[in-house]
Amino acid sequence: MIIYIFLCRRVRNRWGFAIANVMSGIFLVALVCIPADKVWLKILFSVCGIFFSTASFDTNYVYTSELFPTVMRNAALGSGSTVARIGALLAPFVHQLGDMTYPWVPIAVPGVLSVMSGFLILLLPDTKGKTLSDTLTQEETKKFPISKKRNEL
């Protein structure tokens, strides 16, 4: 994790978060393609996937805190945590998909979702070097400077 902290300082939290999601998904999907007799390669890809998954999890809390103003920060982190717990509740059912369909499906589904979420993160704004907002009004004036002028009239 210490390695990834320094990487995020260089490439920004948004890019670090996106890279971690995409890479963990790629390693999961690549696990499907590795033959069963190559145990050392499966272990290597699993450890790399866990590394990037952990990096994504930790970067998520930092980046989410930077996105929202202070008055909404707790609600945003709580909502994200709730959605994550819903995903954890659905995990056993995704595991059962392997029994109903193909054995590689329980690995591929989270891998593909992780890659997709990594690319969707790039649609979010970059927060490096920007001041954090305390109120919704400050956040609105950053995004819509015309509304600030309208309020002054």
C-alpha positions in Angstrom: 0.0 0.0 0.0 2.9 2.3 0.7 4.1 1.9 -2.9 0.7 2.9 -4.2 0.5 6.0 -1.9 3.5 7.4 -3.6 2.2 6.5 -7.0 -1.1 8.4 -6.4 0.9 11.5 -5.3 2.6 11.5 -8.7 -0.4 10.6 -11.0 -3.2 12.1 -8.9 -5.9 10.2 -7.0 -8.3 9.9 -9.9 -5.8 8.3 -12.2 -4.5 6.1 -9.4 -8.0 5.0 -8.6 -8.8 4.2 -12.2 -5.5 2.4 -12.8 -6.1 0.3 -9.7 -9.6 -0.7 -10.8 -8.6 -1.5 -14.3 -5.5 -3.5 -13.3 -7.4 -5.6 -10.7 -10.0 -6.4 -13.3 -7.4 -7.3 -15.9 -5.7 -9.7 -13.5 -9.0 -11.3 -12.6 -10.0 -11.8 -16.2 -6.5 -13.1 -17.0 -6.9 -15.7 -14.3 -9.6 -17.3 -16.5 -7.2 -17.8 -19.3 -4.4 -19.4 -17.3 -4.3 -23.3 -17.5 -4.9 -25.2 -14.3 -1.5 -26.8 -14.3 0.3 -23.4 -14.1 -0.3 -22.9 -10.3 2.6 -20.5 -9.8 1.1 -18.2 -12.5 -2.3 -18.3 -11.0 -0.9 -17.4 -7.6 1.1 -14.5 -9.1 -1.9 -13.1 -10.9 -4.1 -13.5 -7.8 -1.6 -11.6 -5.6 -1.3 -8.9 -8.2 -5.1 -8.6 -8.4 -5.3 -8.4 -4.6 -2.6 -5.7 -4.6 -4.6 -3.5 -7.0 -7.9 -4.3 -5.4 -6.5 -3.2 -2.0 -5.1 -0.1 -3.6 -8.4 0.7 -5.2 -10.3 0.2 -1.9 -7.9 2.6 0.0 -7.8 5.2 -2.8 -11.6 5.2 -3.0 -12.0 6.7 0.5 -9.4 9.4 -0.1 -10.8 10.4 -3.6 -14.5 10.3 -2.5 -13.7 12.6 0.4 -12.1 15.1 -2.0 -15.1 15.0 -4.4 -17.8 16.1 -2.0 -18.1 19.3 0.2 -17.8 18.9 3.9 -21.5 19.0 4.6 -22.1 16.1 2.3 -18.9 14.0 2.9 -20.3 11.7 5.5 -23.5 11.0 3.5 -21.4 10.3 0.4 -19.0 7.9 2.1 -21.9 6.2 3.8 -23.8 5.7 0.6 -20.7 4.3 -1.1 -20.1 2.0 1.8 -23.8 0.8 1.6 -23.5 0.0 -2.1 -20.3 -1.9 -1.4 -22.1 -4.0 1.2 -24.9 -4.7 -1.2 -22.2 -6.0 -3.6 -20.8 -8.2 -0.8 -24.3 -9.6 -0.3 -24.6 -10.5 -4.0 -21.2 -12.2 -4.1 -22.5 -15.7 -3.0 -25.0 -15.5 -5.8 -22.3 -14.6 -8.4 -20.3 -17.6 -7.0 -23.3 -19.9 -7.6 -23.4 -18.7 -11.3 -20.3 -20.9 -11.8 -22.4 -24.0 -10.8 -25.2 -23.0 -13.2 -23.1 -21.8 -16.2 -19.3 -22.1 -16.5 -16.7 -22.3 -13.8 -14.9 -19.1 -15.0 -18.0 -16.9 -14.7 -17.5 -16.0 -10.9 -14.1 -14.7 -11.7 -14.9 -12.9 -14.9 -18.0 -11.0 -13.7 -16.1 -9.0 -11.0 -13.2 -8.6 -13.3 -15.3 -7.1 -16.1 -17.2 -4.8 -13.6 -13.9 -3.6 -12.2 -12.5 -2.7 -15.6 -15.7 -0.9 -16.5 -15.7 1.1 -13.2 -12.1 2.0 -13.8 -12.9 3.6 -17.1 -16.0 5.3 -15.6 -13.9 6.9 -12.9 -12.2 8.9 -15.6 -15.4 10.8 -16.1 -15.2 12.2 -12.6 -13.4 15.6 -12.0 -9.8 15.8 -11.0 -9.2 17.1 -7.5 -5.4 17.6 -7.3 -4.4 21.0 -6.3 -8.0 22.2 -5.7 -9.4 23.5 -2.4 -12.0 21.4 -0.8 -15.4 23.0 -0.5 -17.1 23.4 2.9 -20.7 24.1 1.7 -22.8 23.4 -1.3 -22.8 27.0 -2.3 -19.0 27.0 -2.6 -19.2 23.8 -4.7 -21.9 25.4 -7.0 -19.8 28.5 -7.6 -16.8 26.4 -8.6 -18.8 24.5 -11.1 -21.1 27.3 -12.3 -19.4 30.7 -12.0 -22.3 32.4 -13.8 -24.6 31.6 -10.9 -22.3 33.5 -8.6 -22.6 36.6 -10.7 -26.4 36.2 -10.9 -26.6 36.0 -7.1 -24.6 39.2 -6.8 -27.1 41.1 -8.9 
